[in-house]
Amino acid sequence: MVKGTSRQVLLVRSPDETLFEQAIFIIKEGSKPVTEEMLLQEADRLLKKPMHPMKARLYGPVWAACGAAIMAAVWAVSVLA
């Protein structure tokens, strides 16, 4: 879907393309003005920030449980209605 809005995007190319080619950061609208160097420092900080191992393991099961709960609710509403 294409919207008629203009967004500021920061595209960071990976020096080692074994895992990913590039990272795309979308700048919030109405954010305070920052320099290009500040944007690159923040992107670098986010890319180097390790994800907690427990969070990485929980994402899949949590989303699967949420999907199952939503489908159960939809099924219940369609059967009982």
PyMOL Python script that loads the backbone (N, CA, C, O; Angstrom):
from pymol import cmd

cmd.read_pdbstr("""\
ATOM      1  N   MET A   1       0.846  -1.164   0.000  1.00  0.00           N
ATOM      2  CA  MET A   1       0.000   0.000   0.000  1.00  0.00           C
ATOM      3  C   MET A   1       0.899   1.236   0.000  1.00  0.00           C
ATOM      4  O   MET A   1       1.901   1.281   0.713  1.00  0.00           O
ATOM      5  N   VAL A   2       0.545   2.211  -0.781  1.00  0.00           N
ATOM      6  CA  VAL A   2       1.314   3.438  -0.876  1.00  0.00           C
ATOM      7  C   VAL A   2       0.499   4.573  -0.273  1.00  0.00           C
ATOM      8  O   VAL A   2      -0.665   4.773  -0.622  1.00  0.00           O
ATOM      9  N   LYS A   3       1.119   5.306   0.629  1.00  0.00           N
ATOM     10  CA  LYS A   3       0.457   6.465   1.220  1.00  0.00           C
ATOM     11  C   LYS A   3       1.057   7.724   0.616  1.00  0.00           C
ATOM     12  O   LYS A   3       2.174   7.710   0.099  1.00  0.00           O
ATOM     13  N   GLY A   4       0.320   8.787   0.688  1.00  0.00           N
ATOM     14  CA  GLY A   4       0.780  10.039   0.122  1.00  0.00           C
ATOM     15  C   GLY A   4       1.547  10.888   1.113  1.00  0.00           C
ATOM     16  O   GLY A   4       1.353  12.103   1.167  1.00  0.00           O
ATOM     17  N   THR A   5       2.415  10.271   1.899  1.00  0.00           N
ATOM     18  CA  THR A   5       3.197  11.027   2.865  1.00  0.00           C
ATOM     19  C   THR A   5       4.675  10.901   2.539  1.00  0.00           C
ATOM     20  O   THR A   5       5.119   9.933   1.921  1.00  0.00           O
ATOM     21  N   SER A   6       5.401  11.879   2.961  1.00  0.00           N
ATOM     22  CA  SER A   6       6.846  11.886   2.765  1.00  0.00           C
ATOM     23  C   SER A   6       7.504  11.603   4.102  1.00  0.00           C
ATOM     24  O   SER A   6       7.159  12.230   5.104  1.00  0.00           O
ATOM     25  N   ARG A   7       8.450  10.664   4.137  1.00  0.00           N
ATOM     26  CA  ARG A   7       9.127  10.295   5.376  1.00  0.00           C
ATOM     27  C   ARG A   7      10.627  10.465   5.191  1.00  0.00           C
ATOM     28  O   ARG A   7      11.155  10.301   4.091  1.00  0.00           O
ATOM     29  N   GLN A   8      11.305  10.796   6.288  1.00  0.00           N
ATOM     30  CA  GLN A   8      12.756  10.832   6.252  1.00  0.00           C
ATOM     31  C   GLN A   8      13.267   9.448   6.620  1.00  0.00           C
ATOM     32  O   GLN A   8      12.831   8.856   7.606  1.00  0.00           O
ATOM     33  N   VAL A   9      14.194   8.941   5.821  1.00  0.00           N
ATOM     34  CA  VAL A   9      14.705   7.592   6.012  1.00  0.00           C
ATOM     35  C   VAL A   9      16.222   7.637   6.067  1.00  0.00           C
ATOM     36  O   VAL A   9      16.865   8.350   5.296  1.00  0.00           O
ATOM     37  N   LEU A  10      16.787   6.861   6.995  1.00  0.00           N
ATOM     38  CA  LEU A  10      18.233   6.702   7.085  1.00  0.00           C
ATOM     39  C   LEU A  10      18.546   5.285   6.645  1.00  0.00           C
ATOM     40  O   LEU A  10      18.074   4.326   7.256  1.00  0.00           O
ATOM     41  N   LEU A  11      19.330   5.143   5.600  1.00  0.00           N
ATOM     42  CA  LEU A  11      19.707   3.848   5.052  1.00  0.00           C
ATOM     43  C   LEU A  11      21.165   3.597   5.405  1.00  0.00           C
ATOM     44  O   LEU A  11      22.042   4.368   5.016  1.00  0.00           O
ATOM     45  N   VAL A  12      21.429   2.513   6.144  1.00  0.00           N
ATOM     46  CA  VAL A  12      22.789   2.181   6.568  1.00  0.00           C
ATOM     47  C   VAL A  12      23.181   0.882   5.890  1.00  0.00           C
ATOM     48  O   VAL A  12      22.561  -0.157   6.116  1.00  0.00           O
ATOM     49  N   ARG A  13      24.201   0.941   5.069  1.00  0.00           N
ATOM     50  CA  ARG A  13      24.688  -0.256   4.377  1.00  0.00           C
ATOM     51  C   ARG A  13      25.665  -1.005   5.278  1.00  0.00           C
ATOM     52  O   ARG A  13      26.456  -0.402   6.003  1.00  0.00           O
ATOM     53  N   SER A  14      25.590  -2.332   5.217  1.00  0.00           N
ATOM     54  CA  SER A  14      26.444  -3.176   6.038  1.00  0.00           C
ATOM     55  C   SER A  14      27.827  -3.302   5.409  1.00  0.00           C
ATOM     56  O   SER A  14      27.940  -3.529   4.205  1.00  0.00           O
ATOM     57  N   PRO A  15      28.883  -3.155   6.216  1.00  0.00           N
ATOM     58  CA  PRO A  15      30.222  -3.351   5.658  1.00  0.00           C
ATOM     59  C   PRO A  15      30.479  -4.818   5.316  1.00  0.00           C
ATOM     60  O   PRO A  15      31.246  -5.118   4.402  1.00  0.00           O
ATOM     61  N   ASP A  16      29.840  -5.729   6.047  1.00  0.00           N
ATOM     62  CA  ASP A  16      29.977  -7.163   5.804  1.00  0.00           C
ATOM     63  C   ASP A  16      28.598  -7.701   5.463  1.00  0.00           C
ATOM     64  O   ASP A  16      27.753  -7.822   6.350  1.00  0.00           O
ATOM     65  N   GLU A  17      28.352  -8.023   4.218  1.00  0.00           N
ATOM     66  CA  GLU A  17      27.008  -8.377   3.765  1.00  0.00           C
ATOM     67  C   GLU A  17      26.698  -9.863   3.908  1.00  0.00           C
ATOM     68  O   GLU A  17      25.895 -10.394   3.140  1.00  0.00           O
ATOM     69  N   THR A  18      27.316 -10.550   4.871  1.00  0.00           N
ATOM     70  CA  THR A  18      27.010 -11.970   5.048  1.00  0.00           C
ATOM     71  C   THR A  18      25.639 -12.181   5.677  1.00  0.00           C
ATOM     72  O   THR A  18      24.947 -13.139   5.334  1.00  0.00           O
ATOM     73  N   LEU A  19      25.234 -11.299   6.595  1.00  0.00           N
ATOM     74  CA  LEU A  19      23.943 -11.464   7.259  1.00  0.00           C
ATOM     75  C   LEU A  19      22.868 -10.553   6.693  1.00  0.00           C
ATOM     76  O   LEU A  19      21.747 -10.997   6.443  1.00  0.00           O
ATOM     77  N   PHE A  20      23.192  -9.295   6.489  1.00  0.00           N
ATOM     78  CA  PHE A  20      22.203  -8.383   5.933  1.00  0.00           C
ATOM     79  C   PHE A  20      22.894  -7.386   5.031  1.00  0.00           C
ATOM     80  O   PHE A  20      24.082  -7.096   5.175  1.00  0.00           O
ATOM     81  N   GLU A  21      22.118  -6.873   4.100  1.00  0.00           N
ATOM     82  CA  GLU A  21      22.644  -5.943   3.108  1.00  0.00           C
ATOM     83  C   GLU A  21      22.579  -4.506   3.597  1.00  0.00           C
ATOM     84  O   GLU A  21      23.511  -3.727   3.397  1.00  0.00           O
ATOM     85  N   GLN A  22      21.454  -4.160   4.247  1.00  0.00           N
ATOM     86  CA  GLN A  22      21.277  -2.791   4.700  1.00  0.00           C
ATOM     87  C   GLN A  22      20.244  -2.746   5.820  1.00  0.00           C
ATOM     88  O   GLN A  22      19.426  -3.655   5.966  1.00  0.00           O
ATOM     89  N   ALA A  23      20.295  -1.692   6.595  1.00  0.00           N
ATOM     90  CA  ALA A  23      19.300  -1.443   7.639  1.00  0.00           C
ATOM     91  C   ALA A  23      18.599  -0.136   7.307  1.00  0.00           C
ATOM     92  O   ALA A  23      19.232   0.824   6.866  1.00  0.00           O
ATOM     93  N   ILE A  24      17.294  -0.104   7.521  1.00  0.00           N
ATOM     94  CA  ILE A  24      16.508   1.080   7.198  1.00  0.00           C
ATOM     95  C   ILE A  24      15.893   1.625   8.482  1.00  0.00           C
ATOM     96  O   ILE A  24      15.180   0.909   9.185  1.00  0.00           O
ATOM     97  N   PHE A  25      16.168   2.884   8.787  1.00  0.00           N
ATOM     98  CA  PHE A  25      15.613   3.557   9.948  1.00  0.00           C
ATOM     99  C   PHE A  25      14.691   4.663   9.444  1.00  0.00           C
ATOM    100  O   PHE A  25      15.085   5.475   8.607  1.00  0.00           O
ATOM    101  N   ILE A  26      13.463   4.691   9.957  1.00  0.00           N
ATOM    102  CA  ILE A  26      12.502   5.731   9.575  1.00  0.00           C
ATOM    103  C   ILE A  26      12.468   6.760  10.706  1.00  0.00           C
ATOM    104  O   ILE A  26      12.170   6.424  11.852  1.00  0.00           O
ATOM    105  N   ILE A  27      12.775   8.006  10.374  1.00  0.00           N
ATOM    106  CA  ILE A  27      12.849   9.085  11.356  1.00  0.00           C
ATOM    107  C   ILE A  27      11.432   9.516  11.747  1.00  0.00           C
ATOM    108  O   ILE A  27      10.576   9.706  10.883  1.00  0.00           O
ATOM    109  N   LYS A  28      11.192   9.667  13.048  1.00  0.00           N
ATOM    110  CA  LYS A  28       9.885  10.102  13.532  1.00  0.00           C
ATOM    111  C   LYS A  28       9.568  11.502  13.018  1.00  0.00           C
ATOM    112  O   LYS A  28      10.436  12.370  12.930  1.00  0.00           O
ATOM    113  N   GLU A  29       8.287  11.690  12.680  1.00  0.00           N
ATOM    114  CA  GLU A  29       7.846  13.030  12.296  1.00  0.00           C
ATOM    115  C   GLU A  29       7.818  13.911  13.531  1.00  0.00           C
ATOM    116  O   GLU A  29       7.432  13.463  14.611  1.00  0.00           O
ATOM    117  N   GLY A  30       8.221  15.142  13.379  1.00  0.00           N
ATOM    118  CA  GLY A  30       8.198  16.080  14.495  1.00  0.00           C
ATOM    119  C   GLY A  30       9.346  15.907  15.468  1.00  0.00           C
ATOM    120  O   GLY A  30       9.354  16.527  16.531  1.00  0.00           O
ATOM    121  N   SER A  31      10.321  15.069  15.119  1.00  0.00           N
ATOM    122  CA  SER A  31      11.460  14.915  16.016  1.00  0.00           C
ATOM    123  C   SER A  31      12.360  16.150  15.908  1.00  0.00           C
ATOM    124  O   SER A  31      12.357  16.861  14.903  1.00  0.00           O
ATOM    125  N   LYS A  32      13.118  16.376  16.962  1.00  0.00           N
ATOM    126  CA  LYS A  32      13.975  17.555  16.961  1.00  0.00           C
ATOM    127  C   LYS A  32      15.042  17.425  15.872  1.00  0.00           C
ATOM    128  O   LYS A  32      15.446  16.310  15.541  1.00  0.00           O
ATOM    129  N   PRO A  33      15.494  18.525  15.323  1.00  0.00           N
ATOM    130  CA  PRO A  33      16.514  18.474  14.272  1.00  0.00           C
ATOM    131  C   PRO A  33      17.832  17.916  14.819  1.00  0.00           C
ATOM    132  O   PRO A  33      18.300  18.309  15.888  1.00  0.00           O
ATOM    133  N   VAL A  34      18.403  17.006  14.065  1.00  0.00           N
ATOM    134  CA  VAL A  34      19.677  16.404  14.464  1.00  0.00           C
ATOM    135  C   VAL A  34      20.619  16.405  13.270  1.00  0.00           C
ATOM    136  O   VAL A  34      20.194  16.542  12.123  1.00  0.00           O
ATOM    137  N   THR A  35      21.895  16.250  13.556  1.00  0.00           N
ATOM    138  CA  THR A  35      22.881  16.208  12.484  1.00  0.00           C
ATOM    139  C   THR A  35      22.973  14.792  11.921  1.00  0.00           C
ATOM    140  O   THR A  35      22.515  13.828  12.535  1.00  0.00           O
ATOM    141  N   GLU A  36      23.562  14.696  10.764  1.00  0.00           N
ATOM    142  CA  GLU A  36      23.758  13.389  10.131  1.00  0.00           C
ATOM    143  C   GLU A  36      24.633  12.502  11.017  1.00  0.00           C
ATOM    144  O   GLU A  36      24.397  11.299  11.130  1.00  0.00           O
ATOM    145  N   GLU A  37      25.638  13.100  11.639  1.00  0.00           N
ATOM    146  CA  GLU A  37      26.533  12.339  12.511  1.00  0.00           C
ATOM    147  C   GLU A  37      25.776  11.758  13.702  1.00  0.00           C
ATOM    148  O   GLU A  37      26.022  10.619  14.096  1.00  0.00           O
ATOM    149  N   MET A  38      24.850  12.540  14.281  1.00  0.00           N
ATOM    150  CA  MET A  38      24.051  12.049  15.406  1.00  0.00           C
ATOM    151  C   MET A  38      23.167  10.879  14.978  1.00  0.00           C
ATOM    152  O   MET A  38      23.017   9.911  15.724  1.00  0.00           O
ATOM    153  N   LEU A  39      22.581  10.961  13.783  1.00  0.00           N
ATOM    154  CA  LEU A  39      21.762   9.874  13.272  1.00  0.00           C
ATOM    155  C   LEU A  39      22.578   8.607  13.082  1.00  0.00           C
ATOM    156  O   LEU A  39      22.142   7.516  13.451  1.00  0.00           O
ATOM    157  N   LEU A  40      23.759   8.754  12.509  1.00  0.00           N
ATOM    158  CA  LEU A  40      24.614   7.585  12.288  1.00  0.00           C
ATOM    159  C   LEU A  40      25.085   6.976  13.599  1.00  0.00           C
ATOM    160  O   LEU A  40      25.183   5.753  13.703  1.00  0.00           O
ATOM    161  N   GLN A  41      25.380   7.803  14.610  1.00  0.00           N
ATOM    162  CA  GLN A  41      25.784   7.282  15.916  1.00  0.00           C
ATOM    163  C   GLN A  41      24.649   6.495  16.562  1.00  0.00           C
ATOM    164  O   GLN A  41      24.877   5.429  17.134  1.00  0.00           O
ATOM    165  N   GLU A  42      23.435   7.013  16.470  1.00  0.00           N
ATOM    166  CA  GLU A  42      22.277   6.321  17.051  1.00  0.00           C
ATOM    167  C   GLU A  42      22.006   5.008  16.316  1.00  0.00           C
ATOM    168  O   GLU A  42      21.706   3.995  16.947  1.00  0.00           O
ATOM    169  N   ALA A  43      22.108   5.023  14.994  1.00  0.00           N
ATOM    170  CA  ALA A  43      21.909   3.799  14.222  1.00  0.00           C
ATOM    171  C   ALA A  43      22.972   2.769  14.578  1.00  0.00           C
ATOM    172  O   ALA A  43      22.666   1.585  14.719  1.00  0.00           O
ATOM    173  N   ASP A  44      24.212   3.208  14.726  1.00  0.00           N
ATOM    174  CA  ASP A  44      25.301   2.313  15.102  1.00  0.00           C
ATOM    175  C   ASP A  44      25.048   1.716  16.491  1.00  0.00           C
ATOM    176  O   ASP A  44      25.283   0.528  16.715  1.00  0.00           O
ATOM    177  N   ARG A  45      24.569   2.548  17.418  1.00  0.00           N
ATOM    178  CA  ARG A  45      24.285   2.070  18.776  1.00  0.00           C
ATOM    179  C   ARG A  45      23.181   1.001  18.750  1.00  0.00           C
ATOM    180  O   ARG A  45      23.281  -0.017  19.436  1.00  0.00           O
ATOM    181  N   LEU A  46      22.139   1.239  17.962  1.00  0.00           N
ATOM    182  CA  LEU A  46      21.043   0.286  17.889  1.00  0.00           C
ATOM    183  C   LEU A  46      21.459  -1.019  17.228  1.00  0.00           C
ATOM    184  O   LEU A  46      21.022  -2.095  17.638  1.00  0.00           O
ATOM    185  N   LEU A  47      22.291  -0.927  16.219  1.00  0.00           N
ATOM    186  CA  LEU A  47      22.729  -2.134  15.527  1.00  0.00           C
ATOM    187  C   LEU A  47      23.645  -2.986  16.395  1.00  0.00           C
ATOM    188  O   LEU A  47      23.660  -4.209  16.258  1.00  0.00           O
ATOM    189  N   LYS A  48      24.403  -2.365  17.276  1.00  0.00           N
ATOM    190  CA  LYS A  48      25.331  -3.108  18.125  1.00  0.00           C
ATOM    191  C   LYS A  48      24.706  -3.600  19.424  1.00  0.00           C
ATOM    192  O   LYS A  48      25.302  -4.410  20.134  1.00  0.00           O
ATOM    193  N   LYS A  49      23.504  -3.114  19.738  1.00  0.00           N
ATOM    194  CA  LYS A  49      22.841  -3.475  20.984  1.00  0.00           C
ATOM    195  C   LYS A  49      22.384  -4.936  20.911  1.00  0.00           C
ATOM    196  O   LYS A  49      21.576  -5.285  20.051  1.00  0.00           O
ATOM    197  N   PRO A  50      22.891  -5.788  21.801  1.00  0.00           N
ATOM    198  CA  PRO A  50      22.487  -7.196  21.740  1.00  0.00           C
ATOM    199  C   PRO A  50      21.074  -7.395  22.293  1.00  0.00           C
ATOM    200  O   PRO A  50      20.658  -6.708  23.226  1.00  0.00           O
ATOM    201  N   MET A  51      20.353  -8.335  21.710  1.00  0.00           N
ATOM    202  CA  MET A  51      19.027  -8.663  22.206  1.00  0.00           C
ATOM    203  C   MET A  51      19.180  -9.664  23.341  1.00  0.00           C
ATOM    204  O   MET A  51      19.981 -10.596  23.259  1.00  0.00           O
ATOM    205  N   HIS A  52      18.417  -9.466  24.380  1.00  0.00           N
ATOM    206  CA  HIS A  52      18.453 -10.381  25.514  1.00  0.00           C
ATOM    207  C   HIS A  52      18.039 -11.773  25.024  1.00  0.00           C
ATOM    208  O   HIS A  52      17.041 -11.889  24.313  1.00  0.00           O
ATOM    209  N   PRO A  53      18.780 -12.839  25.385  1.00  0.00           N
ATOM    210  CA  PRO A  53      18.456 -14.183  24.875  1.00  0.00           C
ATOM    211  C   PRO A  53      17.038 -14.636  25.206  1.00  0.00           C
ATOM    212  O   PRO A  53      16.405 -15.319  24.402  1.00  0.00           O
ATOM    213  N   MET A  54      16.535 -14.265  26.379  1.00  0.00           N
ATOM    214  CA  MET A  54      15.188 -14.685  26.744  1.00  0.00           C
ATOM    215  C   MET A  54      14.150 -14.006  25.854  1.00  0.00           C
ATOM    216  O   MET A  54      13.158 -14.632  25.478  1.00  0.00           O
ATOM    217  N   LYS A  55      14.364 -12.726  25.508  1.00  0.00           N
ATOM    218  CA  LYS A  55      13.440 -12.037  24.610  1.00  0.00           C
ATOM    219  C   LYS A  55      13.418 -12.712  23.254  1.00  0.00           C
ATOM    220  O   LYS A  55      12.353 -12.880  22.661  1.00  0.00           O
ATOM    221  N   ALA A  56      14.582 -13.101  22.757  1.00  0.00           N
ATOM    222  CA  ALA A  56      14.668 -13.723  21.444  1.00  0.00           C
ATOM    223  C   ALA A  56      13.908 -15.044  21.435  1.00  0.00           C
ATOM    224  O   ALA A  56      13.284 -15.387  20.431  1.00  0.00           O
ATOM    225  N   ARG A  57      13.949 -15.789  22.532  1.00  0.00           N
ATOM    226  CA  ARG A  57      13.258 -17.075  22.595  1.00  0.00           C
ATOM    227  C   ARG A  57      11.757 -16.911  22.812  1.00  0.00           C
ATOM    228  O   ARG A  57      10.988 -17.790  22.423  1.00  0.00           O
ATOM    229  N   LEU A  58      11.322 -15.823  23.414  1.00  0.00           N
ATOM    230  CA  LEU A  58       9.910 -15.648  23.731  1.00  0.00           C
ATOM    231  C   LEU A  58       9.088 -15.081  22.580  1.00  0.00           C
ATOM    232  O   LEU A  58       7.877 -15.296  22.536  1.00  0.00           O
ATOM    233  N   TYR A  59       9.701 -14.376  21.664  1.00  0.00           N
ATOM    234  CA  TYR A  59       8.926 -13.708  20.625  1.00  0.00           C
ATOM    235  C   TYR A  59       8.049 -14.670  19.834  1.00  0.00           C
ATOM    236  O   TYR A  59       6.858 -14.410  19.668  1.00  0.00           O
ATOM    237  N   GLY A  60       8.596 -15.759  19.350  1.00  0.00           N
ATOM    238  CA  GLY A  60       7.824 -16.719  18.554  1.00  0.00           C
ATOM    239  C   GLY A  60       6.645 -17.294  19.313  1.00  0.00           C
ATOM    240  O   GLY A  60       5.512 -17.190  18.844  1.00  0.00           O
ATOM    241  N   PRO A  61       6.877 -17.902  20.483  1.00  0.00           N
ATOM    242  CA  PRO A  61       5.752 -18.472  21.240  1.00  0.00           C
ATOM    243  C   PRO A  61       4.710 -17.434  21.657  1.00  0.00           C
ATOM    244  O   PRO A  61       3.516 -17.734  21.667  1.00  0.00           O
ATOM    245  N   VAL A  62       5.137 -16.233  21.999  1.00  0.00           N
ATOM    246  CA  VAL A  62       4.182 -15.196  22.403  1.00  0.00           C
ATOM    247  C   VAL A  62       3.281 -14.824  21.236  1.00  0.00           C
ATOM    248  O   VAL A  62       2.064 -14.742  21.401  1.00  0.00           O
ATOM    249  N   TRP A  63       3.861 -14.595  20.049  1.00  0.00           N
ATOM    250  CA  TRP A  63       3.051 -14.244  18.887  1.00  0.00           C
ATOM    251  C   TRP A  63       2.148 -15.405  18.475  1.00  0.00           C
ATOM    252  O   TRP A  63       1.013 -15.186  18.053  1.00  0.00           O
ATOM    253  N   ALA A  64       2.645 -16.644  18.595  1.00  0.00           N
ATOM    254  CA  ALA A  64       1.815 -17.805  18.263  1.00  0.00           C
ATOM    255  C   ALA A  64       0.621 -17.900  19.216  1.00  0.00           C
ATOM    256  O   ALA A  64      -0.497 -18.180  18.782  1.00  0.00           O
ATOM    257  N   ALA A  65       0.850 -17.671  20.504  1.00  0.00           N
ATOM    258  CA  ALA A  65      -0.236 -17.717  21.486  1.00  0.00           C
ATOM    259  C   ALA A  65      -1.247 -16.603  21.228  1.00  0.00           C
ATOM    260  O   ALA A  65      -2.454 -16.826  21.331  1.00  0.00           O
ATOM    261  N   CYS A  66      -0.768 -15.411  20.894  1.00  0.00           N
ATOM    262  CA  CYS A  66      -1.676 -14.300  20.582  1.00  0.00           C
ATOM    263  C   CYS A  66      -2.531 -14.624  19.358  1.00  0.00           C
ATOM    264  O   CYS A  66      -3.735 -14.368  19.352  1.00  0.00           O
ATOM    265  N   GLY A  67      -1.915 -15.177  18.342  1.00  0.00           N
ATOM    266  CA  GLY A  67      -2.657 -15.551  17.138  1.00  0.00           C
ATOM    267  C   GLY A  67      -3.692 -16.622  17.427  1.00  0.00           C
ATOM    268  O   GLY A  67      -4.814 -16.559  16.924  1.00  0.00           O
ATOM    269  N   ALA A  68      -3.317 -17.612  18.243  1.00  0.00           N
ATOM    270  CA  ALA A  68      -4.256 -18.676  18.603  1.00  0.00           C
ATOM    271  C   ALA A  68      -5.430 -18.111  19.399  1.00  0.00           C
ATOM    272  O   ALA A  68      -6.575 -18.505  19.177  1.00  0.00           O
ATOM    273  N   ALA A  69      -5.153 -17.191  20.323  1.00  0.00           N
ATOM    274  CA  ALA A  69      -6.220 -16.595  21.130  1.00  0.00           C
ATOM    275  C   ALA A  69      -7.175 -15.780  20.265  1.00  0.00           C
ATOM    276  O   ALA A  69      -8.390 -15.845  20.455  1.00  0.00           O
ATOM    277  N   ILE A  70      -6.644 -15.022  19.326  1.00  0.00           N
ATOM    278  CA  ILE A  70      -7.493 -14.229  18.433  1.00  0.00           C
ATOM    279  C   ILE A  70      -8.357 -15.141  17.570  1.00  0.00           C
ATOM    280  O   ILE A  70      -9.549 -14.886  17.398  1.00  0.00           O
ATOM    281  N   MET A  71      -7.764 -16.199  17.028  1.00  0.00           N
ATOM    282  CA  MET A  71      -8.533 -17.124  16.192  1.00  0.00           C
ATOM    283  C   MET A  71      -9.601 -17.838  17.003  1.00  0.00           C
ATOM    284  O   MET A  71     -10.697 -18.078  16.498  1.00  0.00           O
ATOM    285  N   ALA A  72      -9.302 -18.182  18.256  1.00  0.00           N
ATOM    286  CA  ALA A  72     -10.298 -18.817  19.121  1.00  0.00           C
ATOM    287  C   ALA A  72     -11.458 -17.864  19.386  1.00  0.00           C
ATOM    288  O   ALA A  72     -12.619 -18.274  19.393  1.00  0.00           O
ATOM    289  N   ALA A  73     -11.139 -16.594  19.602  1.00  0.00           N
ATOM    290  CA  ALA A  73     -12.192 -15.599  19.837  1.00  0.00           C
ATOM    291  C   ALA A  73     -13.057 -15.430  18.585  1.00  0.00           C
ATOM    292  O   ALA A  73     -14.282 -15.371  18.685  1.00  0.00           O
ATOM    293  N   VAL A  74     -12.432 -15.352  17.420  1.00  0.00           N
ATOM    294  CA  VAL A  74     -13.188 -15.214  16.166  1.00  0.00           C
ATOM    295  C   VAL A  74     -14.065 -16.439  15.951  1.00  0.00           C
ATOM    296  O   VAL A  74     -15.225 -16.312  15.559  1.00  0.00           O
ATOM    297  N   TRP A  75     -13.517 -17.626  16.203  1.00  0.00           N
ATOM    298  CA  TRP A  75     -14.287 -18.858  16.042  1.00  0.00           C
ATOM    299  C   TRP A  75     -15.477 -18.864  17.002  1.00  0.00           C
ATOM    300  O   TRP A  75     -16.594 -19.199  16.608  1.00  0.00           O
ATOM    301  N   ALA A  76     -15.237 -18.493  18.262  1.00  0.00           N
ATOM    302  CA  ALA A  76     -16.311 -18.482  19.263  1.00  0.00           C
ATOM    303  C   ALA A  76     -17.425 -17.514  18.869  1.00  0.00           C
ATOM    304  O   ALA A  76     -18.605 -17.843  18.986  1.00  0.00           O
ATOM    305  N   VAL A  77     -17.055 -16.332  18.405  1.00  0.00           N
ATOM    306  CA  VAL A  77     -18.051 -15.350  17.983  1.00  0.00           C
ATOM    307  C   VAL A  77     -18.836 -15.864  16.777  1.00  0.00           C
ATOM    308  O   VAL A  77     -20.052 -15.678  16.716  1.00  0.00           O
ATOM    309  N   SER A  78     -18.178 -16.496  15.831  1.00  0.00           N
ATOM    310  CA  SER A  78     -18.877 -16.967  14.634  1.00  0.00           C
ATOM    311  C   SER A  78     -19.783 -18.160  14.940  1.00  0.00           C
ATOM    312  O   SER A  78     -20.827 -18.312  14.306  1.00  0.00           O
ATOM    313  N   VAL A  79     -19.408 -19.003  15.894  1.00  0.00           N
ATOM    314  CA  VAL A  79     -20.238 -20.149  16.244  1.00  0.00           C
ATOM    315  C   VAL A  79     -21.427 -19.725  17.108  1.00  0.00           C
ATOM    316  O   VAL A  79     -22.538 -20.225  16.933  1.00  0.00           O
ATOM    317  N   LEU A  80     -21.189 -18.807  18.034  1.00  0.00           N
ATOM    318  CA  LEU A  80     -22.241 -18.400  18.960  1.00  0.00           C
ATOM    319  C   LEU A  80     -23.190 -17.345  18.390  1.00  0.00           C
ATOM    320  O   LEU A  80     -24.278 -17.134  18.927  1.00  0.00           O
ATOM    321  N   ALA A  81     -22.793 -16.703  17.335  1.00  0.00           N
ATOM    322  CA  ALA A  81     -23.639 -15.636  16.769  1.00  0.00           C
ATOM    323  C   ALA A  81     -24.697 -16.169  15.863  1.00  0.00           C
ATOM    324  O   ALA A  81     -25.484 -15.399  15.313  1.00  0.00           O
TER     325      ALA A  81
END
""", "prot")
cmd.dss("prot")
cmd.show_as("cartoon", "prot")
cmd.util.cbc("prot")
cmd.orient("prot")
